Amino acid sequence: MYNEETIIALSTPAGRGAIAIIRISGPNTLQIIQTIIRKPSDLSNKINSEFILQNTRKLLRAIIYHNNEVIDDGMFVFFGSPNSYTGEDMAEIYIHGNPLIAKKIINIVSSYGLARPSLPGEFTRRAFLNEKMDLTRAESIHRIITAKSEYELNAVKKIYFGDLYKLINRIRSELILLKAQIEAEVDFSDQDIDYSEKDQIKQKVNQIISMIQDVLKKSAVATRISQGIQIALVGKTNAGKSSLLNKILGWDRSIVSDIEGTTRDYISEEIELARTLVRIVDTAGLRETKDQIEKEGIRRSKEAMEKSQIILHIIDGSIKEYPFLPEIDEFVHSKDSYKKIIHIINKKDCLHKDAWNEEKLKRYANHEVIVKYISCKTGEGIEDLKQTIESFIKNQFQIQDPFLLEERHHYHFNKIIESLKRVNQLFDENAPEEIIAIEIQDALNHISELTGEITTEDILGRIFSMFCIGK
């Protein structure tokens, strides 16, 4: 077991709500339940420990009682060791979601000296130390709680449900077999490993390296997506950028006005599209101006375009074809940037016969273009545009089976690759098998550090300090 201390904490977010959950873990859990909870039918007597143990893992009525005062009327569940989240005796008490009630109960328990307030992540830390989960799964819990999009959540759930652990174990098994094969040659053969055997081992080593590199690539993509995809709304003044932002969001975020230059600085909001966190930036309208504040807004607009993965170029379709400013021209004709532009011809309800259209844009850009027609006034084309953006995100940025690795995972996987590359190099140099076996063992040590079989107090402190209290 982890230690002899019992911990207690509010496990639900601070503030008022329908219910709150107090979590307790440690050897005094059963005593705490007996001390503060009474049966509804008999407040004069403590709840019987035998009754609690007979009803382990069942939801039971709880009258929280102290100094002849009913503190609250709720429910509780007792989980006996080792069949609990932490692997220790554990309980959860469900009370009304007033923070005053939760604080009072925790203070009562602390005043008896039966438990101390938990540290951030201490319940999950105990679960790891009591071998209820490996370190990769324990780490993923924090990400599950903080995930900002469904895509990120699914990437983390793959780790929580053991996909990463299975991959690591597969790599471990392959390395153990390789090490055993090499050590067998050292122990039972008077001759060096022949060329064909070396070639087979090197092929296996390269397969393991490729397997790890594939995971690292998937993680790099998933990490970029989890940080959010930025979409910049750009175009000349009064083209309808702010109106489009409001339509996509479904509420009025930007001020809409017929006065040119209303948006002088960019405005950003986050939304989920294609199960992905998207940050939409409404930039200042592009036009020639002497106003220094507006010039700064236009400079920031260009900066936002450069940082964005998607650019929505809003074109005013109610007026005659007009020249694009240099800021737009640069992106329209750039062979590196034009593919991230979706041209949107707004004001479809009142199109000018000589306005920009798809054919003109194709001739002007001299390449294939994506063009959508919308009307922010009537709402026509908005849903089709959103579907186009979602398809763009899925096709350009998302991958199947994403892994969302932590920095610690990247470090150890890269160290394993370094060791395995040295194995191949040592084979090419005809190094002694004993030296090669040491390199494979070094890779195995990093495998153990990934899963937490080898770890330090400092590493655990850094990992679990990011968790919330009560988890």
C-alpha positions in Angstrom: 0.0 0.0 0.0 1.0 3.6 -0.6 1.3 4.7 3.1 -0.7 4.9 6.3 -2.2 8.4 5.8 -5.8 8.9 4.9 -6.7 11.7 2.6 -9.9 13.7 1.9 -10.8 16.2 -0.8 -13.7 17.7 -2.7 -13.6 15.8 -6.0 -16.1 18.0 -8.0 -15.3 21.6 -9.2 -15.4 24.4 -6.6 -18.6 26.4 -6.6 -22.3 25.8 -6.3 -24.1 23.0 -8.2 -26.7 20.2 -7.9 -24.3 17.9 -6.1 -20.8 17.7 -4.8 -18.6 14.7 -4.2 -16.2 14.3 -1.3 -13.6 11.6 -1.9 -11.7 9.7 0.9 -8.9 7.2 0.6 -6.8 5.4 3.2 -6.9 3.1 6.2 -9.2 5.4 8.2 -11.9 5.5 5.5 -14.3 3.1 7.3 -13.8 4.8 10.6 -14.6 8.2 9.0 -17.8 6.8 7.5 -18.8 5.4 10.9 -18.0 8.7 12.7 -19.9 11.2 10.5 -22.7 9.2 9.0 -25.9 8.0 10.6 -28.8 5.8 9.3 -31.9 7.8 8.6 -33.9 5.6 10.9 -31.6 6.0 13.9 -29.5 9.1 14.3 -28.5 8.2 17.9 -26.3 5.3 16.8 -23.3 5.2 14.5 -23.6 3.3 11.3 -22.4 -0.3 11.7 -19.1 -1.3 10.1 -20.5 -4.7 9.3 -23.4 -3.1 7.5 -21.0 -1.0 5.4 -18.8 -4.0 4.5 -21.8 -6.1 3.6 -22.9 -3.3 1.2 -19.6 -2.5 -0.4 -19.9 -0.8 -3.7 -23.6 0.0 -3.2 -25.1 3.4 -3.1 -26.4 4.0 0.5 -28.4 6.8 2.2 -26.2 9.0 4.3 -27.2 11.5 7.0 -24.0 13.4 7.8 -24.1 14.1 11.6 -21.9 16.0 14.0 -22.5 17.4 17.6 -26.2 16.6 17.5 -26.6 18.5 14.2 -27.6 17.2 10.8 -25.0 18.6 8.4 -26.6 17.2 5.2 -28.7 14.4 3.7 -27.0 12.6 0.9 -25.6 9.3 -0.3 -22.3 7.4 0.0 -20.4 4.4 -1.5 -17.7 2.5 0.2 -15.0 0.6 -1.9 -13.0 -1.9 0.1 -9.3 -2.4 -0.6 -8.0 -3.5 -3.1 -11.1 -3.1 -5.3 -11.1 0.7 -5.5 -9.7 3.4 -7.7 -6.7 3.9 -5.4 -6.3 0.3 -4.3 -7.0 1.4 -0.7 -10.2 1.6 1.3 -12.0 4.4 -0.3 -15.4 6.2 -0.1 -17.3 8.8 -2.0 -19.9 11.0 -0.3 -22.5 12.7 -2.4 -23.9 15.9 -0.9 -25.8 19.0 -1.9 -23.6 21.2 -4.0 -23.2 24.1 -1.6 -19.4 24.7 -1.0 -20.2 25.6 2.7 -21.5 22.1 3.3 -18.5 20.4 1.7 -16.1 22.6 3.6 -17.8 21.9 6.9 -17.6 18.1 6.4 -13.9 18.2 5.4 -13.2 20.4 8.4 -15.0 18.0 10.8 -13.1 15.0 9.5 -9.8 16.9 9.8 -10.6 18.0 13.3 -10.9 14.4 14.4 -7.4 13.8 13.0 -8.7 11.0 10.8 -7.5 12.4 7.5 -5.6 15.3 5.9 -6.5 17.3 2.8 -5.1 15.6 -0.3 -2.4 17.0 -2.6 -3.1 17.6 -6.3 -3.4 14.3 -8.1 -2.8 12.3 -4.9 -5.6 9.9 -5.5 -4.3 9.0 -9.0 -0.8 8.9 -7.7 -1.8 6.3 -5.1 -3.6 4.3 -7.8 -0.3 4.2 -9.7 1.8 3.3 -6.7 -0.7 0.6 -5.7 -0.4 -0.9 -9.2 -4.0 -0.1 -10.2 -2.7 1.5 -13.4 0.6 2.1 -15.3 2.1 5.6 -15.5 1.0 6.2 -19.1 -2.7 5.6 -18.1 -2.3 7.7 -15.0 -0.9 10.7 -17.0 -3.8 10.5 -19.5 -6.4 11.2 -16.8 -5.3 14.8 -16.5 -5.6 15.2 -20.3 -9.0 13.6 -20.4 -10.3 16.2 -17.9 -8.7 19.1 -19.7 -9.3 18.1 -23.4 -10.9 21.0 -25.4 -12.2 19.0 -28.3 -13.6 15.6 -29.2 -10.6 14.9 -31.4 -8.2 15.6 -28.5 -10.4 13.6 -26.1 -10.4 10.5 -28.5 -6.6 10.8 -28.8 -6.1 10.7 -25.1 -8.7 8.0 -24.5 -6.6 5.7 -26.7 -3.8 6.0 -24.1 -6.2 5.7 -21.1 -7.7 2.4 -22.5 -4.2 0.9 -23.0 -3.3 1.3 -26.7 0.0 3.0 -25.8 0.7 0.5 -23.1 0.1 -2.4 -25.5 2.5 -0.8 -28.0 5.1 -0.3 -25.4 4.8 -3.9 -24.3 5.1 -5.1 -27.9 8.3 -3.2 -28.2 9.5 -4.5 -24.9 8.8 -8.1 -26.0 10.7 -7.6 -29.3 13.7 -6.1 -27.5 13.8 -8.9 -24.9 13.9 -11.5 -27.6 16.7 -9.7 -29.4 18.7 -9.3 -26.2 18.2 -13.0 -25.4 19.3 -14.0 -28.9 22.5 -12.0 -28.6 23.3 -13.1 -25.1 22.7 -16.8 -26.1 25.4 -16.4 -28.7 27.7 -15.0 -26.0 27.0 -17.8 -23.6 26.7 -20.8 -25.8 28.8 -20.2 -28.9 32.5 -20.0 -29.6 31.8 -18.1 -32.8 30.5 -14.7 -33.6 27.0 -14.2 -34.9 27.1 -14.9 -38.7 26.1 -12.3 -41.4 22.6 -13.7 -42.0 21.8 -13.5 -38.3 23.1 -10.0 -38.0 21.0 -9.0 -41.0 17.9 -10.4 -39.5 18.5 -8.7 -36.2 19.2 -5.4 -37.9 15.9 -5.7 -39.9 14.0 -6.3 -36.6 15.7 -3.3 -35.0 14.7 -1.2 -38.0 11.1 -2.4 -37.7 11.0 -1.3 -34.1 12.5 2.1 -34.9 9.8 2.6 -37.7 7.1 1.6 -35.2 8.2 4.2 -32.7 8.7 6.9 -35.4 5.2 6.3 -36.7 3.8 6.9 -33.2 5.9 10.1 -32.8 4.6 11.4 -36.1 1.0 10.7 -35.2 1.6 12.5 -31.9 3.1 15.5 -33.5 0.0 15.9 -35.7 -2.4 15.3 -32.8 -0.5 17.8 -30.6 -0.8 20.5 -33.3 -4.5 19.8 -33.6 -5.1 19.7 -29.9 -3.6 23.2 -29.6 -6.2 24.4 -32.0 -6.5 25.2 -35.7 -6.6 28.9 -36.5 -8.8 30.3 -39.2 -8.4 33.9 -40.3 -11.2 35.9 -41.8 -9.7 38.4 -44.2 -10.8 40.8 -46.9 -11.5 44.4 -47.7 -13.5 46.6 -45.4 -17.3 46.0 -45.3 -16.9 42.6 -47.2 -18.8 40.9 -44.3 -16.1 39.4 -42.2 -17.7 40.3 -38.9 -21.1 39.2 -40.1 -19.7 35.8 -41.1 -17.9 35.3 -37.7 -21.3 35.9 -36.0 -23.0 33.4 -38.3 -20.4 30.7 -37.7 -20.5 31.2 -34.0 -24.3 31.5 -33.8 -24.2 34.6 -31.7 -23.2 38.3 -32.2 -19.5 38.5 -31.2 -18.3 41.2 -33.6 -19.8 44.6 -34.1 -21.4 44.9 -37.6 -21.6 48.3 -39.2 -21.7 49.9 -42.6 -19.0 52.3 -41.5 -15.6 51.2 -42.9 -12.9 50.3 -40.5 -15.2 49.3 -37.6 -12.8 46.3 -36.8 -9.4 47.9 -36.1 -7.9 45.0 -34.2 -8.5 41.3 -34.6 -11.2 39.5 -32.6 -10.9 35.8 -31.9 -13.3 33.1 -30.6 -13.0 29.4 -30.2 -15.5 26.9 -31.5 -15.5 23.1 -32.2 -15.6 22.1 -35.9 -15.0 18.6 -37.2 -14.6 17.5 -33.6 -11.5 19.9 -33.4 -10.8 23.1 -31.5 -10.9 26.0 -33.9 -9.9 29.5 -33.2 -11.6 31.9 -35.6 -9.9 35.3 -36.0 -11.9 38.3 -37.4 -9.2 40.6 -38.8 -9.2 44.3 -39.5 -10.5 45.1 -43.0 -7.8 45.6 -45.6 -7.6 49.0 -47.4 -5.3 51.9 -48.1 -5.3 54.1 -45.0 -3.3 56.9 -43.3 -4.8 56.2 -39.9 -1.9 54.8 -37.8 -4.2 52.7 -35.6 -5.9 51.1 -38.6 -2.5 50.5 -40.2 -1.4 48.6 -37.1 -4.7 46.6 -37.3 -3.9 45.7 -40.9 -0.3 44.7 -40.0 -1.8 42.4 -37.4 -4.2 41.0 -39.9 -1.3 39.9 -42.1 0.4 38.4 -39.1 -2.8 36.4 -38.4 -2.9 35.2 -42.0 0.6 33.9 -41.7 -0.1 32.0 -38.5 -3.4 30.6 -39.6 -3.9 27.1 -41.1 -7.0 28.2 -43.0 -7.7 31.6 -44.5 -11.3 32.6 -45.4 -11.0 35.4 -48.0 -14.3 37.3 -47.9 -15.2 39.1 -51.2 -17.9 41.7 -51.5 -20.1 40.3 -54.3 -22.4 43.3 -54.4 -19.9 45.5 -56.1 -17.9 45.4 -59.3 -14.7 43.4 -59.4 -12.0 45.2 -57.5 -8.2 44.8 -57.1 -6.9 42.9 -54.1 -4.5 44.6 -51.9 -0.9 43.3 -51.7 -1.6 41.5 -48.4 -4.2 39.3 -50.2 -2.3 39.0 -53.5 0.8 37.6 -51.7 -1.3 34.6 -50.4 -3.4 34.1 -53.5 -0.4 33.6 -55.7 2.0 31.9 -53.3 2.5 28.3 -54.2 2.9 27.5 -50.5 -0.1 29.4 -49.2 -2.9 29.4 -51.8 -4.0 25.9 -50.8 -5.1 27.1 -47.4 -7.4 29.8 -48.8 -11.2 29.4 -49.2 -12.6 32.3 -51.3 -16.1 33.3 -50.1 -18.2 35.6 -52.2 -20.6 37.2 -49.8 -23.9 39.1 -50.5 -25.3 36.4 -52.8 -28.7 38.0 -52.3 -27.6 41.1 -54.3 -24.7 40.0 -56.6 -23.3 42.5 -59.1 -23.2 41.2 -62.6 -19.5 42.2 -62.9 -18.4 41.0 -59.4 -15.7 38.5 -58.7 -16.9 34.9 -59.4 -15.3 31.5 -59.5 -14.2 31.7 -63.1 -12.5 35.0 -62.6 -10.7 33.9 -59.5 -9.4 30.8 -61.3 -7.9 32.9 -64.1 -6.6 35.5 -61.6 -4.9 33.0 -59.3 -3.8 30.7 -62.2 -4.6 27.6 -60.3 -7.5 25.7 -58.8 -9.4 27.6 -56.1 -12.1 26.8 -53.6 -15.0 29.2 -53.9 -18.2 29.3 -51.9 -21.2 31.7 -52.3 -23.0 32.9 -49.2 -25.3 35.6 -47.9 -24.7 36.7 -44.3 -28.0 38.6 -44.5 -30.2 35.7 -45.4 -28.0 32.9 -44.1 -27.9 31.1 -47.5 -24.8 29.0 -48.0 -23.6 29.3 -44.3 -24.1 25.6 -43.5 -22.5 24.5 -46.8 -19.5 26.7 -45.9 -19.2 25.1 -42.5 -19.3 21.7 -44.0 -16.6 22.7 -46.5 -14.4 24.0 -43.6 -15.0 20.7 -41.7 -14.0 18.6 -44.7 -10.9 20.8 -45.2 -9.9 20.2 -41.5 -10.5 16.4 -41.8 -8.6 16.0 -45.1 -5.7 18.4 -44.4 -5.0 18.0 -40.7 -6.6 15.0 -39.0 -5.1 11.5 -39.0 -6.5 8.1 -38.1 -5.5 6.6 -34.7 -3.9 9.7 -33.2 -1.7 9.4 -30.1 -1.4 12.4 -27.9 2.0 11.8 -26.1 3.5 13.8 -23.3 6.9 15.4 -23.5 8.2 12.7 -21.2 7.0 10.0 -23.7 8.8 11.8 -26.6 12.0 11.9 -24.6 12.1 8.2 -23.8 11.0 7.1 -27.3 13.7 9.2 -28.9 16.3 7.7 -26.4 15.1 4.2 -27.5 15.6 5.1 -31.1 19.1 6.4 -30.4 20.0 3.1 -28.6 18.7 1.0 -31.4 20.5 3.0 -34.1 23.7 2.4 -32.1 22.9 -1.3 -32.1 22.9 -1.3 -35.9 26.1 0.8 -36.0 27.8 -1.6 -33.6 26.9 -4.6 -35.8 28.4 -2.8 -38.8 31.6 -2.2 -36.7 31.7 -5.9 -35.6 31.6 -4.8 -32.0 31.4 -7.5 -29.3 28.0 -8.9 -28.6 28.3 -7.9 -24.9 28.4 -4.2 -25.9 25.4 -4.6 -28.2 23.4 -6.3 -25.5 24.2 -3.3 -23.2 22.6 -0.9 -25.8 19.5 -3.1 -26.0 19.3 -3.1 -22.2 19.5 0.7 -22.2 16.5 0.8 -24.5 14.7 -1.6 -22.2 15.4 0.7 -19.3 13.7 3.6 -21.1 10.7 1.3 -21.8 10.5 0.7 -18.0 10.6 4.5 -17.4 7.8 5.0 -19.8 5.5 2.7 -17.9 6.7 3.8 -14.5 8.4 0.6 -13.5 11.5 2.7 -13.1 10.8 6.2 -11.8 11.8 8.8 -9.2 10.0 10.9 -6.7 10.9 14.0 -8.7 9.3 12.7 -11.9 6.1 11.6 -10.1 5.9 15.0 -8.4 6.0 16.9 -11.7 3.4 14.6 -13.3 0.8 14.6 -10.6 1.3 18.3 -9.5 -0.6 19.2 -12.7 -3.7 17.4 -11.6 -6.6 19.0 -9.7 -7.1 18.3 -6.0 -9.5 15.4 -5.6 -8.2 13.5 -8.6 
